[in-house]
Every structure is written in C-alpha cells, then in structure tokens.
Amino acid sequence: MVRIAAKSGLDASLQTISRVSIIVIGLVVAFAGLDQAQPLLAPISLAIVTGLMASPVAAALERFMPPALSAAIVVLLFLGLIASATTLFSMPLSIWMDRLPEIWRELQRHLLDWRTVLETLGGVQEQIRSISGGETAMKVEIEESSTVEDIATLAPALAAQIILFLASLYFFLATRHQMRISVLSLCFSRRARLRTARMFRDAEWFVSRYLLSISVINAGLGIATTAAMWLLDVPQPYLWGMLAFILNYVVYIGPAVMAGTLLGVGLATWDSPPAIFLPMAAYLSLNLIEAQFVTPQVIGRSVTLSPFLVFLSLAFWIWLWGPIGGLLAVPFLLIGHAVMRNSILLNQSRPNLARRDATSAAR
C-alpha cells in the first residue's frame, strides 16, 4: 500500500481532523453500544469482577476437587448470600418505603419551623415573591404506590439478571485457566506472552486484593453502624448496618446516600432537631474513621489510585450503567491500571532489550 504524502499544511490538517473525527465517532458508537447492551454486559462484567475476587477461594478448593465442582460451590455460596440478603432486606425495606410520604411531611414541617430563622437573612422571601409575580406556594406531591407492585414489576428482569450473573460466574471460575491459556496462545512472541501473563496476574491480584479488603472493611463498618443505631434506639438497626455495608462499595456516592437515608430515618423517628441528626452524625463519624484511617492503612499501600481518576470512573460508569456501574467503577479502573502498568513497563524495557541485542550482535 502506497501512502500519499500531504502536499500542504491544509492537507495535513485535514488528515489530522479526519483521524480525530474517526476516533470520536468510534468512541460515541462504543458508548452507545455499552448503553444499549447494559442488560447483557453489566451482569457478565459483575460476574467477571466477582470471579476475580473469588479466585483465591476457588484456587484453594481446587487443591481437593476439580475446577467445575469448586466453581459450583462458590456459586452456591453467592446464591446463599443473595437469598439471605433478599430475605433480610425485603420486609424492613418495604415498611420504610411505605413511610416515605410520612418522612416527606415531617421534612416539610421542620422546614416550616425553620422558616423564621431563614427570614432573618433579610428580604429573601419578598424578592422571591416579586420575581414569581405573587404569593405562590411550592407543592410537591408524592404518588403513593405499593412496594409489592413495584417488586412484582421488576421481578422478571431482576431474576433474569441474577441467573445471567450466576451462570457467568460459574463458567468464568470453571474455565478461567483454559481462557488464560487460550489468550496466551494467541501471542506469537515470548515477550507478548510474558506481558499478557503479567496483565492477567496483576489484574487478578489488584481486584481480588481490593475487593476482599474492602469487603472486610465494609463488614466492620456495617457492624459498627448496627451497634450505633442500636444504642440510639433506631428501629431495625441491623437493616442500616447491612445498608451501610452494601453502599460503602460505591465510593463517595454510597456514604452520601446512606447519610441522607439516616436523615430521613431521624425525621420519621424523633421530633426534636438535635435527635433528628443523631443517626446521620453517628454514621458520618464512623465513615470518617473508616475512610481516613482504616482503609488507607489496609489497602492504601498496595493499591494506589488517584482520587480524581476514581471520581471520573465512578461518574462515567454510574452515568452509563447505574448502580451496577458504581460497583464496577473501581475494579474496572484497577484492571486498566494493570494493563497500563505492564504496557508502560514493556515499552520502557524495549530500548534496553534492543541495546542488549545490538551489543550481543557486535560481539
């Protein structure tokens, strides 16, 4: 193939613009494909990440049994966890979901009580009235719906997602060694096979190390939250401990959602303003200890990621795949870190290898 050289600066600029346009179009098509394939790709991706986390357990079981049997045992354990969590969450959550209108009314009542404090800021209410053209009141209506009806509507899609997740998890754990060998067999050079093997090793190590460590940390946070809610006499304290355990997997956003939830619980449980904020304040104190002292000591030295990159990955995957994307944001970033780390090391080692080959040829 003969490449036609650019005859002028304008031709070179047009060629650059065309390349950039092709890249942008490819990214847009890729994002659209990921968005449309979310019901299929999200459970599979979650199964792969879970399989990377559970690979040490599966490897330990494979010392005494074949991979197919060890994978089945791991899947049964996850199925038991899902069933237990569903059983423990369903009734308390349905009760609190039915109390959402009551929580909203309590919030409105407290806002009306605090209006006198806000009016001391001076003339704000009159300015709002003059802009709006009269005395208008903001009304927010909440359509009350049965939680049972919502669950019945989402049940078929949720069951399909769970089945796809469990099946993908089983086949990934049972055939992960064969898949790794198949991918390595596609590499034609020894250097490429070594790089790919290191990528697999680092990705599995980073993801399993992070998820197992953060699971232990989240369990400790959940137990501490349960104890704090029990001491504060909050109804169903174990529910808020389990919710803190799950939401803490989604960094930044999960703790914020948990704090807002406990604020609503305080509004529905107590009347006086100091007591209303006690559940939220207790959780935020525990989360501060976990985020600033416990987590950096446990995983900060082995897995170091830029907080800005973590935030961008979290925002992108939540925008694309919703809550499942929030769970996968940090593991995807760790996998990308493993790939880039080995690629950069390979590129840095190429000049040394070329210099070594030249020296040996001269000899």
Secondary structure, DSSP 8 states (H G I E B T S, - for coil): -------SHHHHHHHHHHHHHHHHHHHHHHHHHHHHTHHHHHHHHHHHHHHHHHHHHHHHHTTTS-HHHHHHHHHHHHHHHHHHHHHHHHHHHHHHHHTHHHHHHHHHHHHHHTHHHHHTT-SHHHHHHHHHTS------------HHHHHHHHHHHHHHHHHHHHHHHHHHHHHHHHHHHHHHHT--SHHHHHHHHHHHHHHHHHHHHHHHHHHHHHHHHHHHHHHHHHHTT-SSHHHHHHHHHHHTTSTTHHHHHHHHHHHHHHHHH-SSHHHHTHHHHHHHHHHHHIIIIIHHHHHTTTS---HHHHHHHHHHHHHHHTHHHHHHHHHHHHHHHHHHHHHHHHHHHHHHHHHHHHHHHH-
